[in-house]
Amino acid sequence: MSTQSEVMHCYEQIAPLTERMLMLARARQWGVLPALEAQCSDMVERLMAIEDQETLDAAQSGRKYLLLSRITANYAEIRSLVLPQLAKLGAVMKDQSQRQSLHQAYGQTDDVP
């Protein structure tokens, strides 16, 4: 019975995490994404530290590239869903900052025409 390499274990953990992140992004459940991204980042850091120390056989290499393709595709779609939300959040924050600056400068509220 062969044991799974630690490198392959990392890839096997990252792929479903990115799939879950994608599912949540599609559902616009933004609040959960940072925790999952942190888990992915931790796993990627571990992978970067160990990947050069292991040699994968042909089957493992093939599986690795399949997983890497899934992970890359998931991240691309997550990015396409998250970036517009980040831009929207940035615009809201900028507007709020401008309102606060005006209020501090002139002492007026938004209710005054």
C-alpha positions, 0 to 999 in steps of 0.5 A: 500500500503506497502512502500519499505524499505530503505535496499531493495531500496539500493539492488535495486539500487546496482544490476542495477549498477553492471549490467551496470558495467559488460556491460561496462567491457565486452565492455572494456569501462574502463573509466566509471567504476570508477564513477559507482564503486564509486556509488556502494560503496556509496550505500554499505556504506549506506546499511551497516549503516542501514541493522541491523536496519531493519527487512525484511519480508519473501518476502523482504528477498527472493528478497534480496537474489536474488539481492545479488546473481546477485550482487555477480555474476556481481562483480565476472565477472567484477573482472575477466575482470578487473584484467587482465587489471590491470596487463597489466597496471601495466606491462606498468607502470613498463616498462615505469618507467624502461625506464625513469630510464635508460634515466635518468642514461644514457641520451639515448633515446629508439631510439638508438640501 
